[in-house]
């Protein structure tokens, strides 16, 4: 499963985003149902994205069906 922003870009770990118009960062993407570390996120939510949003609520998991609140800003510098 590939998770995408509404603008079409694939969501990747480390992306810089806006969450409710506040700066945030994608901590991890739970998009592989065979990844044992992410199994719980699939059982509970069908996958999704964990973001670090210090100005809103800290760490927030956004289920795959509710990604419309994320706006892509840029990829993290490598």
mmCIF file of the N, C-alpha and C atoms, coordinates in Angstrom:
data_MODEL
# 
_entry.id   MODEL 
# 
loop_
_atom_site.group_PDB 
_atom_site.id 
_atom_site.type_symbol 
_atom_site.label_atom_id 
_atom_site.label_alt_id 
_atom_site.label_comp_id 
_atom_site.label_asym_id 
_atom_site.label_entity_id 
_atom_site.label_seq_id 
_atom_site.pdbx_PDB_ins_code 
_atom_site.Cartn_x 
_atom_site.Cartn_y 
_atom_site.Cartn_z 
_atom_site.occupancy 
_atom_site.B_iso_or_equiv 
_atom_site.pdbx_formal_charge 
_atom_site.auth_seq_id 
_atom_site.auth_comp_id 
_atom_site.auth_asym_id 
_atom_site.auth_atom_id 
_atom_site.pdbx_PDB_model_num 
ATOM 1   N N  . UNK A 1 1  ? 0.845  -1.170 0.000  1.00 0.00 ? 1  UNK A N  1 
ATOM 2   C CA . UNK A 1 1  ? 0.000  0.000  0.000  1.00 0.00 ? 1  UNK A CA 1 
ATOM 3   C C  . UNK A 1 1  ? 0.893  1.236  0.000  1.00 0.00 ? 1  UNK A C  1 
ATOM 4   N N  . UNK A 1 2  ? 0.576  2.189  -0.843 1.00 0.00 ? 2  UNK A N  1 
ATOM 5   C CA . UNK A 1 2  ? 1.306  3.448  -0.900 1.00 0.00 ? 2  UNK A CA 1 
ATOM 6   C C  . UNK A 1 2  ? 0.373  4.549  -0.401 1.00 0.00 ? 2  UNK A C  1 
ATOM 7   N N  . UNK A 1 3  ? 0.809  5.264  0.620  1.00 0.00 ? 3  UNK A N  1 
ATOM 8   C CA . UNK A 1 3  ? 0.016  6.371  1.145  1.00 0.00 ? 3  UNK A CA 1 
ATOM 9   C C  . UNK A 1 3  ? 0.478  7.661  0.480  1.00 0.00 ? 3  UNK A C  1 
ATOM 10  N N  . UNK A 1 4  ? -0.489 8.493  0.104  1.00 0.00 ? 4  UNK A N  1 
ATOM 11  C CA . UNK A 1 4  ? -0.178 9.721  -0.624 1.00 0.00 ? 4  UNK A CA 1 
ATOM 12  C C  . UNK A 1 4  ? -0.887 10.919 0.006  1.00 0.00 ? 4  UNK A C  1 
ATOM 13  N N  . UNK A 1 5  ? -0.241 12.071 -0.169 1.00 0.00 ? 5  UNK A N  1 
ATOM 14  C CA . UNK A 1 5  ? -0.883 13.332 0.193  1.00 0.00 ? 5  UNK A CA 1 
ATOM 15  C C  . UNK A 1 5  ? -1.953 13.627 -0.845 1.00 0.00 ? 5  UNK A C  1 
ATOM 16  N N  . UNK A 1 6  ? -2.854 14.532 -0.544 1.00 0.00 ? 6  UNK A N  1 
ATOM 17  C CA . UNK A 1 6  ? -3.890 14.902 -1.517 1.00 0.00 ? 6  UNK A CA 1 
ATOM 18  C C  . UNK A 1 6  ? -3.280 15.481 -2.786 1.00 0.00 ? 6  UNK A C  1 
ATOM 19  N N  . UNK A 1 7  ? -2.073 16.053 -2.673 1.00 0.00 ? 7  UNK A N  1 
ATOM 20  C CA . UNK A 1 7  ? -1.397 16.629 -3.845 1.00 0.00 ? 7  UNK A CA 1 
ATOM 21  C C  . UNK A 1 7  ? -0.762 15.555 -4.729 1.00 0.00 ? 7  UNK A C  1 
ATOM 22  N N  . UNK A 1 8  ? -0.753 14.285 -4.255 1.00 0.00 ? 8  UNK A N  1 
ATOM 23  C CA . UNK A 1 8  ? -0.267 13.175 -5.067 1.00 0.00 ? 8  UNK A CA 1 
ATOM 24  C C  . UNK A 1 8  ? 1.092  12.620 -4.696 1.00 0.00 ? 8  UNK A C  1 
ATOM 25  N N  . UNK A 1 9  ? 1.905  13.370 -3.951 1.00 0.00 ? 9  UNK A N  1 
ATOM 26  C CA . UNK A 1 9  ? 3.227  12.870 -3.559 1.00 0.00 ? 9  UNK A CA 1 
ATOM 27  C C  . UNK A 1 9  ? 3.082  11.712 -2.571 1.00 0.00 ? 9  UNK A C  1 
ATOM 28  N N  . UNK A 1 10 ? 3.988  10.749 -2.691 1.00 0.00 ? 10 UNK A N  1 
ATOM 29  C CA . UNK A 1 10 ? 4.018  9.643  -1.740 1.00 0.00 ? 10 UNK A CA 1 
ATOM 30  C C  . UNK A 1 10 ? 4.483  10.160 -0.376 1.00 0.00 ? 10 UNK A C  1 
ATOM 31  N N  . UNK A 1 11 ? 3.840  9.702  0.685  1.00 0.00 ? 11 UNK A N  1 
ATOM 32  C CA . UNK A 1 11 ? 4.238  10.089 2.043  1.00 0.00 ? 11 UNK A CA 1 
ATOM 33  C C  . UNK A 1 11 ? 5.440  9.243  2.432  1.00 0.00 ? 11 UNK A C  1 
ATOM 34  N N  . UNK A 1 12 ? 6.512  9.909  2.897  1.00 0.00 ? 12 UNK A N  1 
ATOM 35  C CA . UNK A 1 12 ? 7.734  9.212  3.282  1.00 0.00 ? 12 UNK A CA 1 
ATOM 36  C C  . UNK A 1 12 ? 8.184  9.657  4.668  1.00 0.00 ? 12 UNK A C  1 
ATOM 37  N N  . UNK A 1 13 ? 8.922  8.757  5.346  1.00 0.00 ? 13 UNK A N  1 
ATOM 38  C CA . UNK A 1 13 ? 9.499  9.087  6.649  1.00 0.00 ? 13 UNK A CA 1 
ATOM 39  C C  . UNK A 1 13 ? 10.333 10.355 6.526  1.00 0.00 ? 13 UNK A C  1 
ATOM 40  N N  . UNK A 1 14 ? 10.191 11.250 7.512  1.00 0.00 ? 14 UNK A N  1 
ATOM 41  C CA . UNK A 1 14 ? 10.989 12.466 7.543  1.00 0.00 ? 14 UNK A CA 1 
ATOM 42  C C  . UNK A 1 14 ? 10.413 13.643 6.784  1.00 0.00 ? 14 UNK A C  1 
ATOM 43  N N  . UNK A 1 15 ? 9.324  13.435 6.037  1.00 0.00 ? 15 UNK A N  1 
ATOM 44  C CA . UNK A 1 15 ? 8.728  14.554 5.296  1.00 0.00 ? 15 UNK A CA 1 
ATOM 45  C C  . UNK A 1 15 ? 8.342  15.681 6.241  1.00 0.00 ? 15 UNK A C  1 
ATOM 46  N N  . UNK A 1 16 ? 8.503  16.900 5.758  1.00 0.00 ? 16 UNK A N  1 
ATOM 47  C CA . UNK A 1 16 ? 8.019  18.064 6.473  1.00 0.00 ? 16 UNK A CA 1 
ATOM 48  C C  . UNK A 1 16 ? 6.629  18.374 5.938  1.00 0.00 ? 16 UNK A C  1 
ATOM 49  N N  . UNK A 1 17 ? 5.678  18.563 6.851  1.00 0.00 ? 17 UNK A N  1 
ATOM 50  C CA . UNK A 1 17 ? 4.281  18.730 6.472  1.00 0.00 ? 17 UNK A CA 1 
ATOM 51  C C  . UNK A 1 17 ? 3.632  19.841 7.290  1.00 0.00 ? 17 UNK A C  1 
ATOM 52  N N  . UNK A 1 18 ? 2.437  20.201 6.887  1.00 0.00 ? 18 UNK A N  1 
ATOM 53  C CA . UNK A 1 18 ? 1.569  21.036 7.706  1.00 0.00 ? 18 UNK A CA 1 
ATOM 54  C C  . UNK A 1 18 ? 0.433  20.151 8.192  1.00 0.00 ? 18 UNK A C  1 
ATOM 55  N N  . UNK A 1 19 ? 0.149  20.220 9.487  1.00 0.00 ? 19 UNK A N  1 
ATOM 56  C CA . UNK A 1 19 ? -0.953 19.487 10.100 1.00 0.00 ? 19 UNK A CA 1 
ATOM 57  C C  . UNK A 1 19 ? -1.830 20.518 10.787 1.00 0.00 ? 19 UNK A C  1 
ATOM 58  N N  . UNK A 1 20 ? -3.036 20.700 10.282 1.00 0.00 ? 20 UNK A N  1 
ATOM 59  C CA . UNK A 1 20 ? -3.907 21.780 10.755 1.00 0.00 ? 20 UNK A CA 1 
ATOM 60  C C  . UNK A 1 20 ? -3.166 23.126 10.685 1.00 0.00 ? 20 UNK A C  1 
ATOM 61  N N  . UNK A 1 21 ? -2.424 23.305 9.593  1.00 0.00 ? 21 UNK A N  1 
ATOM 62  C CA . UNK A 1 21 ? -1.677 24.543 9.295  1.00 0.00 ? 21 UNK A CA 1 
ATOM 63  C C  . UNK A 1 21 ? -0.506 24.799 10.231 1.00 0.00 ? 21 UNK A C  1 
ATOM 64  N N  . UNK A 1 22 ? -0.099 23.794 10.974 1.00 0.00 ? 22 UNK A N  1 
ATOM 65  C CA . UNK A 1 22 ? 1.067  23.893 11.859 1.00 0.00 ? 22 UNK A CA 1 
ATOM 66  C C  . UNK A 1 22 ? 2.170  22.986 11.324 1.00 0.00 ? 22 UNK A C  1 
ATOM 67  N N  . UNK A 1 23 ? 3.436  23.402 11.481 1.00 0.00 ? 23 UNK A N  1 
ATOM 68  C CA . UNK A 1 23 ? 4.570  22.612 11.008 1.00 0.00 ? 23 UNK A CA 1 
ATOM 69  C C  . UNK A 1 23 ? 4.662  21.306 11.785 1.00 0.00 ? 23 UNK A C  1 
ATOM 70  N N  . UNK A 1 24 ? 4.941  20.228 11.065 1.00 0.00 ? 24 UNK A N  1 
ATOM 71  C CA . UNK A 1 24 ? 5.090  18.902 11.662 1.00 0.00 ? 24 UNK A CA 1 
ATOM 72  C C  . UNK A 1 24 ? 6.047  18.088 10.788 1.00 0.00 ? 24 UNK A C  1 
ATOM 73  N N  . UNK A 1 25 ? 6.402  16.905 11.284 1.00 0.00 ? 25 UNK A N  1 
ATOM 74  C CA . UNK A 1 25 ? 7.317  16.019 10.557 1.00 0.00 ? 25 UNK A CA 1 
ATOM 75  C C  . UNK A 1 25 ? 6.766  14.597 10.617 1.00 0.00 ? 25 UNK A C  1 
ATOM 76  N N  . UNK A 1 26 ? 6.847  13.879 9.495  1.00 0.00 ? 26 UNK A N  1 
ATOM 77  C CA . UNK A 1 26 ? 6.415  12.485 9.458  1.00 0.00 ? 26 UNK A CA 1 
ATOM 78  C C  . UNK A 1 26 ? 7.461  11.649 10.190 1.00 0.00 ? 26 UNK A C  1 
ATOM 79  N N  . UNK A 1 27 ? 7.023  10.992 11.259 1.00 0.00 ? 27 UNK A N  1 
ATOM 80  C CA . UNK A 1 27 ? 7.922  10.149 12.038 1.00 0.00 ? 27 UNK A CA 1 
ATOM 81  C C  . UNK A 1 27 ? 8.064  8.766  11.394 1.00 0.00 ? 27 UNK A C  1 
ATOM 82  N N  . UNK A 1 28 ? 6.922  8.158  11.040 1.00 0.00 ? 28 UNK A N  1 
ATOM 83  C CA . UNK A 1 28 ? 6.965  6.906  10.281 1.00 0.00 ? 28 UNK A CA 1 
ATOM 84  C C  . UNK A 1 28 ? 5.671  6.715  9.523  1.00 0.00 ? 28 UNK A C  1 
ATOM 85  N N  . UNK A 1 29 ? 5.769  5.874  8.490  1.00 0.00 ? 29 UNK A N  1 
ATOM 86  C CA . UNK A 1 29 ? 4.625  5.532  7.657  1.00 0.00 ? 29 UNK A CA 1 
ATOM 87  C C  . UNK A 1 29 ? 4.349  4.048  7.845  1.00 0.00 ? 29 UNK A C  1 
ATOM 88  N N  . UNK A 1 30 ? 3.127  3.712  8.252  1.00 0.00 ? 30 UNK A N  1 
ATOM 89  C CA . UNK A 1 30 ? 2.713  2.315  8.407  1.00 0.00 ? 30 UNK A CA 1 
ATOM 90  C C  . UNK A 1 30 ? 1.945  1.923  7.153  1.00 0.00 ? 30 UNK A C  1 
ATOM 91  N N  . UNK A 1 31 ? 2.677  1.426  6.153  1.00 0.00 ? 31 UNK A N  1 
ATOM 92  C CA . UNK A 1 31 ? 2.037  1.111  4.872  1.00 0.00 ? 31 UNK A CA 1 
ATOM 93  C C  . UNK A 1 31 ? 2.321  -0.300 4.382  1.00 0.00 ? 31 UNK A C  1 
ATOM 94  N N  . UNK A 1 32 ? 3.070  -1.078 5.149  1.00 0.00 ? 32 UNK A N  1 
ATOM 95  C CA . UNK A 1 32 ? 3.402  -2.449 4.754  1.00 0.00 ? 32 UNK A CA 1 
ATOM 96  C C  . UNK A 1 32 ? 2.789  -3.418 5.762  1.00 0.00 ? 32 UNK A C  1 
ATOM 97  N N  . UNK A 1 33 ? 1.718  -4.119 5.379  1.00 0.00 ? 33 UNK A N  1 
ATOM 98  C CA . UNK A 1 33 ? 1.047  -5.017 6.327  1.00 0.00 ? 33 UNK A CA 1 
ATOM 99  C C  . UNK A 1 33 ? 1.915  -6.187 6.779  1.00 0.00 ? 33 UNK A C  1 
ATOM 100 N N  . UNK A 1 34 ? 3.004  -6.446 6.085  1.00 0.00 ? 34 UNK A N  1 
ATOM 101 C CA . UNK A 1 34 ? 3.892  -7.545 6.462  1.00 0.00 ? 34 UNK A CA 1 
ATOM 102 C C  . UNK A 1 34 ? 5.008  -7.107 7.405  1.00 0.00 ? 34 UNK A C  1 
ATOM 103 N N  . UNK A 1 35 ? 5.088  -5.823 7.720  1.00 0.00 ? 35 UNK A N  1 
ATOM 104 C CA . UNK A 1 35 ? 6.102  -5.298 8.646  1.00 0.00 ? 35 UNK A CA 1 
ATOM 105 C C  . UNK A 1 35 ? 5.617  -5.554 10.064 1.00 0.00 ? 35 UNK A C  1 
ATOM 106 N N  . UNK A 1 36 ? 6.271  -6.467 10.773 1.00 0.00 ? 36 UNK A N  1 
ATOM 107 C CA . UNK A 1 36 ? 5.811  -6.858 12.111 1.00 0.00 ? 36 UNK A CA 1 
ATOM 108 C C  . UNK A 1 36 ? 5.795  -5.689 13.089 1.00 0.00 ? 36 UNK A C  1 
ATOM 109 N N  . UNK A 1 37 ? 6.670  -4.708 12.903 1.00 0.00 ? 37 UNK A N  1 
ATOM 110 C CA . UNK A 1 37 ? 6.699  -3.541 13.788 1.00 0.00 ? 37 UNK A CA 1 
ATOM 111 C C  . UNK A 1 37 ? 5.463  -2.662 13.592 1.00 0.00 ? 37 UNK A C  1 
ATOM 112 N N  . UNK A 1 38 ? 4.805  -2.778 12.463 1.00 0.00 ? 38 UNK A N  1 
ATOM 113 C CA . UNK A 1 38 ? 3.645  -1.945 12.155 1.00 0.00 ? 38 UNK A CA 1 
ATOM 114 C C  . UNK A 1 38 ? 2.332  -2.722 12.189 1.00 0.00 ? 38 UNK A C  1 
ATOM 115 N N  . UNK A 1 39 ? 2.382  -4.006 12.553 1.00 0.00 ? 39 UNK A N  1 
ATOM 116 C CA . UNK A 1 39 ? 1.198  -4.872 12.510 1.00 0.00 ? 39 UNK A CA 1 
ATOM 117 C C  . UNK A 1 39 ? 0.032  -4.301 13.311 1.00 0.00 ? 39 UNK A C  1 
ATOM 118 N N  . UNK A 1 40 ? 0.298  -3.751 14.488 1.00 0.00 ? 40 UNK A N  1 
ATOM 119 C CA . UNK A 1 40 ? -0.768 -3.216 15.323 1.00 0.00 ? 40 UNK A CA 1 
ATOM 120 C C  . UNK A 1 40 ? -1.508 -2.083 14.617 1.00 0.00 ? 40 UNK A C  1 
ATOM 121 N N  . UNK A 1 41 ? -0.763 -1.203 13.924 1.00 0.00 ? 41 UNK A N  1 
ATOM 122 C CA . UNK A 1 41 ? -1.389 -0.080 13.220 1.00 0.00 ? 41 UNK A CA 1 
ATOM 123 C C  . UNK A 1 41 ? -2.300 -0.566 12.102 1.00 0.00 ? 41 UNK A C  1 
ATOM 124 N N  . UNK A 1 42 ? -1.979 -1.718 11.504 1.00 0.00 ? 42 UNK A N  1 
ATOM 125 C CA . UNK A 1 42 ? -2.841 -2.279 10.470 1.00 0.00 ? 42 UNK A CA 1 
ATOM 126 C C  . UNK A 1 42 ? -4.068 -2.922 11.077 1.00 0.00 ? 42 UNK A C  1 
ATOM 127 N N  . UNK A 1 43 ? -3.894 -3.639 12.163 1.00 0.00 ? 43 UNK A N  1 
ATOM 128 C CA . UNK A 1 43 ? -5.035 -4.286 12.813 1.00 0.00 ? 43 UNK A CA 1 
ATOM 129 C C  . UNK A 1 43 ? -6.037 -3.253 13.316 1.00 0.00 ? 43 UNK A C  1 
ATOM 130 N N  . UNK A 1 44 ? -5.548 -2.174 13.893 1.00 0.00 ? 44 UNK A N  1 
ATOM 131 C CA . UNK A 1 44 ? -6.417 -1.156 14.478 1.00 0.00 ? 44 UNK A CA 1 
ATOM 132 C C  . UNK A 1 44 ? -6.951 -0.142 13.462 1.00 0.00 ? 44 UNK A C  1 
ATOM 133 N N  . UNK A 1 45 ? -6.114 0.275  12.517 1.00 0.00 ? 45 UNK A N  1 
ATOM 134 C CA . UNK A 1 45 ? -6.458 1.410  11.653 1.00 0.00 ? 45 UNK A CA 1 
ATOM 135 C C  . UNK A 1 45 ? -6.341 1.167  10.152 1.00 0.00 ? 45 UNK A C  1 
ATOM 136 N N  . UNK A 1 46 ? -5.798 0.027  9.736  1.00 0.00 ? 46 UNK A N  1 
ATOM 137 C CA . UNK A 1 46 ? -5.580 -0.198 8.316  1.00 0.00 ? 46 UNK A CA 1 
ATOM 138 C C  . UNK A 1 46 ? -4.404 0.586  7.771  1.00 0.00 ? 46 UNK A C  1 
ATOM 139 N N  . UNK A 1 47 ? -3.436 0.903  8.630  1.00 0.00 ? 47 UNK A N  1 
ATOM 140 C CA . UNK A 1 47 ? -2.256 1.676  8.242  1.00 0.00 ? 47 UNK A CA 1 
ATOM 141 C C  . UNK A 1 47 ? -2.459 3.156  8.513  1.00 0.00 ? 47 UNK A C  1 
ATOM 142 N N  . UNK A 1 48 ? -1.398 3.930  8.262  1.00 0.00 ? 48 UNK A N  1 
ATOM 143 C CA . UNK A 1 48 ? -1.477 5.368  8.478  1.00 0.00 ? 48 UNK A CA 1 
ATOM 144 C C  . UNK A 1 48 ? -0.106 5.982  8.674  1.00 0.00 ? 48 UNK A C  1 
ATOM 145 N N  . UNK A 1 49 ? -0.088 7.145  9.309  1.00 0.00 ? 49 UNK A N  1 
ATOM 146 C CA . UNK A 1 49 ? 1.131  7.940  9.437  1.00 0.00 ? 49 UNK A CA 1 
ATOM 147 C C  . UNK A 1 49 ? 1.245  8.492  10.864 1.00 0.00 ? 49 UNK A C  1 
ATOM 148 N N  . UNK A 1 50 ? 2.425  8.351  11.478 1.00 0.00 ? 50 UNK A N  1 
ATOM 149 C CA . UNK A 1 50 ? 2.704  8.970  12.771 1.00 0.00 ? 50 UNK A CA 1 
ATOM 150 C C  . UNK A 1 50 ? 3.456  10.259 12.499 1.00 0.00 ? 50 UNK A C  1 
ATOM 151 N N  . UNK A 1 51 ? 2.951  11.360 13.036 1.00 0.00 ? 51 UNK A N  1 
ATOM 152 C CA . UNK A 1 51 ? 3.645  12.630 12.861 1.00 0.00 ? 51 UNK A CA 1 
ATOM 153 C C  . UNK A 1 51 ? 4.042  13.195 14.215 1.00 0.00 ? 51 UNK A C  1 
ATOM 154 N N  . UNK A 1 52 ? 5.076  14.014 14.186 1.00 0.00 ? 52 UNK A N  1 
ATOM 155 C CA . UNK A 1 52 ? 5.511  14.770 15.357 1.00 0.00 ? 52 UNK A CA 1 
ATOM 156 C C  . UNK A 1 52 ? 5.077  16.203 15.104 1.00 0.00 ? 52 UNK A C  1 
ATOM 157 N N  . UNK A 1 53 ? 4.088  16.643 15.874 1.00 0.00 ? 53 UNK A N  1 
ATOM 158 C CA . UNK A 1 53 ? 3.531  17.982 15.686 1.00 0.00 ? 53 UNK A CA 1 
ATOM 159 C C  . UNK A 1 53 ? 3.560  18.727 17.025 1.00 0.00 ? 53 UNK A C  1 
ATOM 160 N N  . UNK A 1 54 ? 4.720  19.278 17.385 1.00 0.00 ? 54 UNK A N  1 
ATOM 161 C CA . UNK A 1 54 ? 4.897  19.875 18.705 1.00 0.00 ? 54 UNK A CA 1 
ATOM 162 C C  . UNK A 1 54 ? 3.961  21.054 19.004 1.00 0.00 ? 54 UNK A C  1 
ATOM 163 N N  . UNK A 1 55 ? 3.465  21.728 17.999 1.00 0.00 ? 55 UNK A N  1 
ATOM 164 C CA . UNK A 1 55 ? 2.585  22.876 18.234 1.00 0.00 ? 55 UNK A CA 1 
ATOM 165 C C  . UNK A 1 55 ? 1.115  22.508 18.367 1.00 0.00 ? 55 UNK A C  1 
ATOM 166 N N  . UNK A 1 56 ? 0.752  21.263 18.009 1.00 0.00 ? 56 UNK A N  1 
ATOM 167 C CA . UNK A 1 56 ? -0.655 20.864 18.069 1.00 0.00 ? 56 UNK A CA 1 
ATOM 168 C C  . UNK A 1 56 ? -0.882 19.892 19.216 1.00 0.00 ? 56 UNK A C  1 
ATOM 169 N N  . UNK A 1 57 ? -0.312 18.691 19.114 1.00 0.00 ? 57 UNK A N  1 
ATOM 170 C CA . UNK A 1 57 ? -0.596 17.700 20.152 1.00 0.00 ? 57 UNK A CA 1 
ATOM 171 C C  . UNK A 1 57 ? 0.566  16.747 20.430 1.00 0.00 ? 57 UNK A C  1 
ATOM 172 N N  . UNK A 1 58 ? 1.745  17.043 19.948 1.00 0.00 ? 58 UNK A N  1 
ATOM 173 C CA . UNK A 1 58 ? 2.879  16.135 20.167 1.00 0.00 ? 58 UNK A CA 1 
ATOM 174 C C  . UNK A 1 58 ? 2.932  15.105 19.063 1.00 0.00 ? 58 UNK A C  1 
ATOM 175 N N  . UNK A 1 59 ? 2.832  13.846 19.434 1.00 0.00 ? 59 UNK A N  1 
ATOM 176 C CA . UNK A 1 59 ? 2.814  12.767 18.442 1.00 0.00 ? 59 UNK A CA 1 
ATOM 177 C C  . UNK A 1 59 ? 1.369  12.404 18.150 1.00 0.00 ? 59 UNK A C  1 
ATOM 178 N N  . UNK A 1 60 ? 1.055  12.302 16.868 1.00 0.00 ? 60 UNK A N  1 
ATOM 179 C CA . UNK A 1 60 ? -0.315 11.991 16.446 1.00 0.00 ? 60 UNK A CA 1 
ATOM 180 C C  . UNK A 1 60 ? -0.270 10.929 15.360 1.00 0.00 ? 60 UNK A C  1 
ATOM 181 N N  . UNK A 1 61 ? -1.072 9.856  15.539 1.00 0.00 ? 61 UNK A N  1 
ATOM 182 C CA . UNK A 1 61 ? -1.215 8.865  14.482 1.00 0.00 ? 61 UNK A CA 1 
ATOM 183 C C  . UNK A 1 61 ? -2.446 9.205  13.678 1.00 0.00 ? 61 UNK A C  1 
ATOM 184 N N  . UNK A 1 62 ? -2.269 9.291  12.357 1.00 0.00 ? 62 UNK A N  1 
ATOM 185 C CA . UNK A 1 62 ? -3.364 9.615  11.464 1.00 0.00 ? 62 UNK A CA 1 
ATOM 186 C C  . UNK A 1 62 ? -3.666 8.375  10.621 1.00 0.00 ? 62 UNK A C  1 
ATOM 187 N N  . UNK A 1 63 ? -4.838 7.785  10.791 1.00 0.00 ? 63 UNK A N  1 
ATOM 188 C CA . UNK A 1 63 ? -5.208 6.597  10.013 1.00 0.00 ? 63 UNK A CA 1 
ATOM 189 C C  . UNK A 1 63 ? -5.222 6.891  8.510  1.00 0.00 ? 63 UNK A C  1 
ATOM 190 N N  . UNK A 1 64 ? -4.993 5.843  7.724  1.00 0.00 ? 64 UNK A N  1 
ATOM 191 C CA . UNK A 1 64 ? -4.894 5.974  6.271  1.00 0.00 ? 64 UNK A CA 1 
ATOM 192 C C  . UNK A 1 64 ? -6.108 6.675  5.656  1.00 0.00 ? 64 UNK A C  1 
ATOM 193 N N  . UNK A 1 65 ? -7.283 6.500  6.206  1.00 0.00 ? 65 UNK A N  1 
ATOM 194 C CA . UNK A 1 65 ? -8.486 7.106  5.643  1.00 0.00 ? 65 UNK A CA 1 
ATOM 195 C C  . UNK A 1 65 ? -8.709 8.552  6.033  1.00 0.00 ? 65 UNK A C  1 
ATOM 196 N N  . UNK A 1 66 ? -7.776 9.143  6.798  1.00 0.00 ? 66 UNK A N  1 
ATOM 197 C CA . UNK A 1 66 ? -7.968 10.509 7.293  1.00 0.00 ? 66 UNK A CA 1 
ATOM 198 C C  . UNK A 1 66 ? -6.745 11.397 7.053  1.00 0.00 ? 66 UNK A C  1 
ATOM 199 N N  . UNK A 1 67 ? -6.075 11.192 5.949  1.00 0.00 ? 67 UNK A N  1 
ATOM 200 C CA . UNK A 1 67 ? -4.839 11.923 5.660  1.00 0.00 ? 67 UNK A CA 1 
ATOM 201 C C  . UNK A 1 67 ? -5.074 13.302 5.053  1.00 0.00 ? 67 UNK A C  1 
ATOM 202 N N  . UNK A 1 68 ? -6.331 13.691 4.881  1.00 0.00 ? 68 UNK A N  1 
ATOM 203 C CA . UNK A 1 68 ? -6.619 14.985 4.260  1.00 0.00 ? 68 UNK A CA 1 
ATOM 204 C C  . UNK A 1 68 ? -6.130 16.166 5.092  1.00 0.00 ? 68 UNK A C  1 
ATOM 205 N N  . UNK A 1 69 ? -5.843 15.955 6.384  1.00 0.00 ? 69 UNK A N  1 
ATOM 206 C CA . UNK A 1 69 ? -5.342 17.032 7.240  1.00 0.00 ? 69 UNK A CA 1 
ATOM 207 C C  . UNK A 1 69 ? -3.842 17.272 7.090  1.00 0.00 ? 69 UNK A C  1 
ATOM 208 N N  . UNK A 1 70 ? -3.155 16.431 6.294  1.00 0.00 ? 70 UNK A N  1 
ATOM 209 C CA . UNK A 1 70 ? -1.722 16.600 6.065  1.00 0.00 ? 70 UNK A CA 1 
ATOM 210 C C  . UNK A 1 70 ? -1.480 17.295 4.733  1.00 0.00 ? 70 UNK A C  1 
ATOM 211 N N  . UNK A 1 71 ? -0.622 18.289 4.756  1.00 0.00 ? 71 UNK A N  1 
ATOM 212 C CA . UNK A 1 71 ? -0.237 18.993 3.529  1.00 0.00 ? 71 UNK A CA 1 
ATOM 213 C C  . UNK A 1 71 ? 1.270  18.874 3.360  1.00 0.00 ? 71 UNK A C  1 
ATOM 214 N N  . UNK A 1 72 ? 1.698  18.345 2.233  1.00 0.00 ? 72 UNK A N  1 
ATOM 215 C CA . UNK A 1 72 ? 3.113  18.161 1.940  1.00 0.00 ? 72 UNK A CA 1 
ATOM 216 C C  . UNK A 1 72 ? 3.805  19.510 1.805  1.00 0.00 ? 72 UNK A C  1 
ATOM 217 N N  . UNK A 1 73 ? 4.988  19.656 2.473  1.00 0.00 ? 73 UNK A N  1 
ATOM 218 C CA . UNK A 1 73 ? 5.797  20.859 2.345  1.00 0.00 ? 73 UNK A CA 1 
ATOM 219 C C  . UNK A 1 73 ? 7.080  20.531 1.603  1.00 0.00 ? 73 UNK A C  1 
ATOM 220 N N  . UNK A 1 74 ? 7.863  19.568 2.137  1.00 0.00 ? 74 UNK A N  1 
ATOM 221 C CA . UNK A 1 74 ? 9.128  19.190 1.482  1.00 0.00 ? 74 UNK A CA 1 
ATOM 222 C C  . UNK A 1 74 ? 9.643  17.876 2.042  1.00 0.00 ? 74 UNK A C  1 
ATOM 223 N N  . UNK A 1 75 ? 10.585 17.309 1.315  1.00 0.00 ? 75 UNK A N  1 
ATOM 224 C CA . UNK A 1 75 ? 11.285 16.121 1.809  1.00 0.00 ? 75 UNK A CA 1 
ATOM 225 C C  . UNK A 1 75 ? 12.346 16.579 2.789  1.00 0.00 ? 75 UNK A C  1 
ATOM 226 N N  . UNK A 1 76 ? 12.646 15.724 3.739  1.00 0.00 ? 76 UNK A N  1 
ATOM 227 C CA . UNK A 1 76 ? 13.694 16.036 4.728  1.00 0.00 ? 76 UNK A CA 1 
ATOM 228 C C  . UNK A 1 76 ? 15.047 16.097 4.028  1.00 0.00 ? 76 UNK A C  1 
ATOM 229 N N  . UNK A 1 77 ? 15.909 16.984 4.493  1.00 0.00 ? 77 UNK A N  1 
ATOM 230 C CA . UNK A 1 77 ? 17.264 17.066 3.953  1.00 0.00 ? 77 UNK A CA 1 
ATOM 231 C C  . UNK A 1 77 ? 18.037 15.825 4.359  1.00 0.00 ? 77 UNK A C  1 
ATOM 232 N N  . UNK A 1 78 ? 18.770 15.272 3.430  1.00 0.00 ? 78 UNK A N  1 
ATOM 233 C CA . UNK A 1 78 ? 19.529 14.048 3.714  1.00 0.00 ? 78 UNK A CA 1 
ATOM 234 C C  . UNK A 1 78 ? 20.983 14.370 3.880  1.00 0.00 ? 78 UNK A C  1 
# 
